[in-house]
Amino acid sequence: MTHALTGMTRGERALLGAATAFSLASVICHFAAAPGIVNFVICAIALGTLAWLVGFSTEVIGTRFGPGATGVLQSTLGNAPEFFVVIFALSSGQIIVAQTAIFGSIFSNALLVLGLAIVFGSRASSDGVMRFERRLPNDTATLLLMSVFIITMLGLSANAGDRASHHQLAISVIGAVCLLGVYGTWLNSYLRHDVATSPLAKDLPHPEVTHVSIRTAFVLLGVAGVGAAVISDWFVQSINPAIAVAHVPKIFVGLVIVAIAGNAVENLVGVRLAAKQKNDLAISVIKNSIAQIAVFLYPVLVLVSLLFATHLTFAVSPLLIGGLALTAISVWQVTGNGEATEFEGWALISLYIILAVVFLFE
């Protein structure tokens, strides 16, 4: 394995070492019964580094596919840490952490990570404009609006206290099945028209970026997945003790800290691709993650939650409804025409900061 990793850059080897070190540190902290805040910080960093390892491995594996397939692959496997966090949160009855982790991942990827990618992508362009295929941004907006629709309808029903508000779980289950059906139909169509078959194949990763073999990448991916599953459980267990010490709202922890640790770090690969002017691949990685969380991961978790005493539904607070709706509109406005400039990237980043501050004082 050591020989197989010699092709990695110095920075990648450093990040791999960090993932190993913090994973071992989280094991020690857990079994040594370290203070909750220490466990929380170490586990959060470990999850972030493992998320990077998942992203790196899938990027290597994805060199055999086009931008569309690579983006889908990376978002599917890259969402594993977040999936485990939500599952363990539900199993321990922490519905707020579960809900906010999902929404936080959408916000962080759609505003923070996408904004950073646009900033770096536009700076790398000779004319200051980042250009990319229009289809995926517009498709993502449609999928996000579907999620907004069911969430808003349940929110209005809950506030009105009508008869439908007493059947939130049943409505959520039916809605989840509908969202999964639409996502499956879209995914089939999207992959069939992968831009790898078009002249835009110049944006595909080149062989020289594949620093390790496909076999090694699968091994790293498996190790990172197992590690993320175990550490996610310890991470969720440490949330309440950490909040008691730091006096930070639980909703902020889920929306910002958990989301970044479990998802956004992995998707920073999109920022790196944008800086290399691989714009379509960068947008594919980020946008696929946004769409998949909203209309695949969230619905799947709604259905899986039926196995637990605590059920996940699409009924959330008005602030989360408003944040998701405005995020969908903002992302479509900035990327719907197939190009973006640096100031638009900074606008998305600023929206994320505003959103985080609002929930910090909730």
C-alpha positions in Angstrom: 0.0 0.0 0.0 2.9 2.4 0.8 4.3 1.9 -2.7 0.9 2.4 -4.2 0.6 5.8 -2.5 3.9 7.1 -3.7 2.2 8.7 -6.7 0.2 11.1 -4.4 1.3 14.7 -4.1 2.9 15.9 -0.9 -0.4 17.7 0.0 -2.5 14.6 -0.6 -0.1 12.5 1.5 -0.4 15.1 4.3 -4.2 15.0 4.2 -4.1 11.2 4.2 -1.8 11.3 7.2 -4.2 13.8 8.9 -7.2 11.5 8.2 -5.3 8.6 9.8 -4.1 10.6 12.8 -7.4 12.2 13.7 -9.3 8.9 13.2 -6.9 7.2 15.7 -7.2 10.2 18.0 -11.0 9.9 17.9 -10.7 6.2 18.9 -8.4 7.1 21.8 -10.8 9.9 22.9 -13.8 7.7 22.8 -12.4 4.8 24.8 -10.5 7.1 27.2 -13.8 8.9 28.0 -12.4 12.3 27.0 -14.5 15.4 27.8 -17.4 15.9 25.4 -16.0 19.0 23.8 -12.7 17.3 23.0 -14.5 14.3 21.5 -16.7 16.6 19.5 -13.8 18.6 18.0 -11.6 15.6 17.2 -14.5 13.6 15.7 -15.6 16.6 13.6 -12.1 17.0 12.2 -11.8 13.3 11.6 -15.1 13.2 9.7 -13.9 16.2 7.6 -10.6 14.5 6.7 -12.4 11.2 6.0 -14.8 13.1 3.7 -11.8 14.4 1.8 -10.5 10.9 1.5 -13.9 9.7 0.1 -13.8 12.6 -2.4 -10.2 11.9 -3.5 -10.9 8.2 -4.0 -14.0 8.8 -6.0 -12.2 11.4 -8.1 -9.6 8.8 -9.0 -12.2 6.2 -9.8 -14.2 8.8 -11.8 -11.3 9.4 -14.2 -12.8 6.5 -16.3 -16.1 8.3 -16.6 -17.4 11.6 -17.9 -18.2 14.7 -15.8 -21.8 13.7 -15.2 -21.1 10.2 -14.1 -18.1 11.3 -12.0 -20.3 14.0 -10.3 -23.0 11.4 -9.5 -20.5 8.9 -8.2 -18.7 11.4 -6.0 -21.9 12.8 -4.6 -23.3 9.4 -3.9 -20.3 8.1 -2.1 -19.4 11.5 -0.6 -22.7 11.7 1.2 -21.9 8.6 3.2 -20.6 10.4 6.3 -23.7 12.6 6.4 -25.9 9.6 5.9 -24.4 7.9 9.0 -24.6 11.1 11.1 -28.3 11.4 10.4 -29.0 7.7 11.0 -27.2 7.8 14.4 -28.9 11.1 15.3 -32.3 9.5 14.6 -31.5 6.4 16.5 -30.7 8.5 19.5 -33.8 10.7 19.1 -32.0 13.8 18.0 -34.4 14.9 15.3 -33.1 18.6 15.3 -29.6 17.4 14.5 -30.9 15.0 11.8 -33.0 17.7 10.1 -30.4 20.5 10.3 -27.6 18.2 9.1 -29.5 17.6 5.9 -30.4 21.3 5.4 -27.0 22.4 6.4 -25.4 20.2 3.7 -27.7 21.8 1.1 -26.9 25.3 2.3 -23.1 24.8 2.6 -22.8 23.2 -0.8 -25.2 25.5 -2.7 -24.0 28.7 -1.2 -20.5 28.3 0.4 -18.9 25.6 -1.8 -20.5 26.7 -5.1 -19.7 30.3 -4.3 -16.0 29.5 -3.7 -15.9 27.5 -6.9 -17.3 30.4 -8.9 -14.8 32.8 -7.3 -11.8 30.6 -8.2 -13.3 29.5 -11.6 -13.9 33.1 -12.7 -10.4 34.2 -11.5 -8.9 31.4 -13.6 -10.7 32.5 -16.7 -9.0 35.0 -19.0 -12.1 37.2 -19.2 -13.2 36.8 -15.6 -16.3 34.7 -16.5 -16.8 31.0 -15.4 -18.7 29.2 -18.2 -20.3 25.8 -18.0 -23.2 23.7 -19.4 -26.6 25.1 -18.5 -28.5 21.8 -18.2 -27.3 20.7 -14.8 -27.8 24.0 -13.0 -31.4 24.3 -14.4 -32.1 20.6 -13.6 -30.8 21.1 -10.1 -33.1 24.2 -9.6 -36.1 22.1 -10.7 -35.2 19.3 -8.3 -34.6 21.7 -5.5 -38.0 23.4 -6.1 -39.7 20.0 -5.9 -38.2 19.6 -2.4 -39.2 23.1 -1.5 -42.8 22.4 -2.7 -43.5 19.5 -0.4 -41.6 21.1 2.5 -43.6 24.4 2.1 -46.9 22.6 1.8 -46.3 20.7 5.0 -45.1 23.8 6.8 -48.2 25.8 5.8 -50.4 22.9 6.9 -48.6 22.7 10.3 -49.0 26.4 10.9 -52.7 26.3 9.9 -53.3 23.3 12.1 -55.6 21.8 9.5 -56.4 18.1 9.1 -53.4 17.4 6.9 -51.1 18.5 9.7 -52.1 15.4 11.6 -50.8 13.2 8.8 -47.3 14.6 8.3 -45.6 11.2 8.3 -47.9 9.6 5.7 -47.6 12.7 3.5 -43.8 12.7 3.9 -43.6 9.0 3.0 -45.7 9.5 -0.2 -43.7 12.6 -1.0 -40.4 10.7 -0.5 -41.5 8.0 -3.0 -42.5 10.7 -5.5 -39.2 12.6 -5.2 -37.2 9.3 -5.5 -39.2 8.4 -8.7 -38.5 11.8 -10.3 -34.8 11.7 -9.3 -34.4 8.2 -10.8 -36.0 9.4 -14.0 -33.8 12.4 -14.2 -30.7 10.5 -13.3 -31.2 8.0 -16.1 -31.7 10.8 -18.6 -28.8 12.8 -17.3 -26.3 9.9 -17.5 -27.5 8.9 -21.0 -26.5 12.4 -22.2 -23.3 12.7 -20.2 -21.2 15.5 -21.6 -18.4 13.1 -22.1 -19.9 12.3 -25.4 -19.8 15.9 -26.5 -17.0 18.2 -27.5 -16.8 19.3 -23.9 -14.8 16.1 -23.2 -11.8 18.4 -22.9 -13.0 19.0 -19.4 -12.5 15.4 -18.4 -9.8 14.6 -15.8 -6.6 13.8 -17.6 -4.6 10.6 -16.8 -1.9 12.6 -15.0 -4.3 13.5 -12.2 -4.8 9.9 -11.3 -2.1 9.6 -8.7 -3.0 6.1 -7.4 -4.4 3.0 -9.0 -8.1 2.3 -9.2 -7.6 -0.7 -6.9 -5.9 1.5 -4.3 -8.7 4.1 -4.6 -11.3 1.4 -3.9 -9.4 0.3 -0.8 -9.1 3.9 0.5 -12.8 4.4 -0.2 -13.7 1.3 1.8 -11.5 2.3 4.7 -12.9 5.8 4.7 -16.5 4.6 4.5 -16.1 2.2 7.5 -14.2 4.9 9.5 -16.9 7.5 8.7 -19.7 5.1 9.9 -17.9 4.4 13.3 -16.8 8.0 14.0 -20.3 9.4 13.0 -21.8 7.4 15.9 -19.2 8.9 18.4 -19.7 12.3 16.9 -23.4 12.3 17.5 -22.9 11.0 21.0 -20.6 14.0 21.7 -22.9 16.7 20.5 -25.0 17.2 23.6 -22.0 17.3 26.0 -20.2 19.7 23.7 -23.3 22.0 23.5 -23.6 22.1 27.2 -20.0 23.4 27.5 -19.9 25.7 24.4 -23.5 27.1 24.8 -24.1 27.0 21.0 -27.6 26.4 19.7 -28.1 22.8 18.6 -29.7 24.0 15.3 -26.4 25.9 14.5 -24.3 22.8 15.3 -26.4 20.8 12.8 -26.6 23.5 10.1 -23.0 24.6 10.1 -20.6 22.4 12.0 -22.1 18.9 11.3 -22.8 19.9 7.6 -19.3 21.1 6.9 -17.7 18.2 8.7 -19.8 15.6 7.0 -20.2 17.0 3.5 -18.7 20.4 2.5 -15.1 19.4 3.0 -15.5 16.5 0.5 -17.0 18.9 -2.0 -14.2 21.3 -1.9 -12.8 19.1 -4.7 -15.1 21.1 -6.9 -13.4 24.3 -5.9 -10.0 22.8 -6.9 -11.4 21.6 -10.3 -12.8 25.1 -10.9 -9.4 26.6 -10.2 -8.0 24.3 -12.9 -10.7 25.5 -15.3 -12.4 22.1 -15.4 -15.7 24.0 -15.0 -18.2 21.4 -16.1 -16.7 18.7 -13.9 -16.6 21.2 -10.9 -20.2 22.2 -11.4 -21.2 18.5 -11.8 -19.6 17.5 -8.5 -21.2 20.3 -6.6 -24.6 20.5 -8.2 -25.1 16.7 -8.2 -24.4 16.7 -4.4 -27.0 19.5 -3.9 -29.7 17.7 -5.9 -28.9 14.3 -4.4 -29.2 15.5 -0.9 -32.5 17.3 -1.6 -34.3 14.6 -3.6 -32.5 11.4 -2.9 -30.8 11.3 0.5 -33.5 13.2 2.3 -36.3 11.0 0.9 -34.3 7.8 1.6 -33.7 8.9 5.2 -37.5 9.7 5.6 -38.2 6.1 4.6 -35.3 4.6 6.6 -36.5 6.5 9.7 -39.6 4.3 9.7 -37.4 1.7 11.3 -36.7 4.0 14.3 -38.9 5.4 17.1 -38.0 8.9 15.9 -39.4 9.6 12.5 -38.0 12.1 10.0 -40.5 14.1 8.0 -40.5 17.0 5.6 -42.2 19.2 8.2 -39.6 21.7 9.4 -39.4 25.2 10.9 -40.4 28.3 8.9 -36.8 29.5 8.9 -35.6 26.4 7.3 -38.4 26.6 4.7 -37.5 30.2 3.8 -33.8 29.4 3.7 -34.3 26.5 1.3 -36.6 28.4 -1.0 -34.4 31.4 -1.2 -31.3 29.2 -1.7 -33.0 27.5 -4.6 -33.9 30.8 -6.2 -30.4 32.3 -5.6 -28.6 29.3 -7.1 -30.8 29.3 -10.2 -30.4 33.0 -10.6 -26.6 32.8 -10.5 -26.0 29.7 -12.5 -29.1 29.2 -14.7 -27.6 31.0 -17.7 -24.4 28.8 -17.8 -22.0 31.5 -16.6 -21.0 33.3 -13.4 -18.7 36.0 -12.4 -16.6 36.5 -9.2 -19.0 38.9 -7.5 -21.8 36.4 -7.9 -19.6 33.8 -6.1 -19.0 36.3 -3.3 -22.8 37.0 -3.1 -23.5 33.3 -2.5 -20.8 33.1 0.1 -22.2 36.1 1.9 -25.7 34.6 1.9 -24.3 31.6 3.6 -22.6 33.7 6.3 -25.8 35.6 6.9 -27.8 32.4 7.1 -25.2 30.9 9.6 -25.4 34.1 11.8 -29.2 34.0 11.9 -29.2 30.4 13.2 -26.4 31.2 15.6 -28.8 33.5 17.4 -31.7 31.1 17.2 
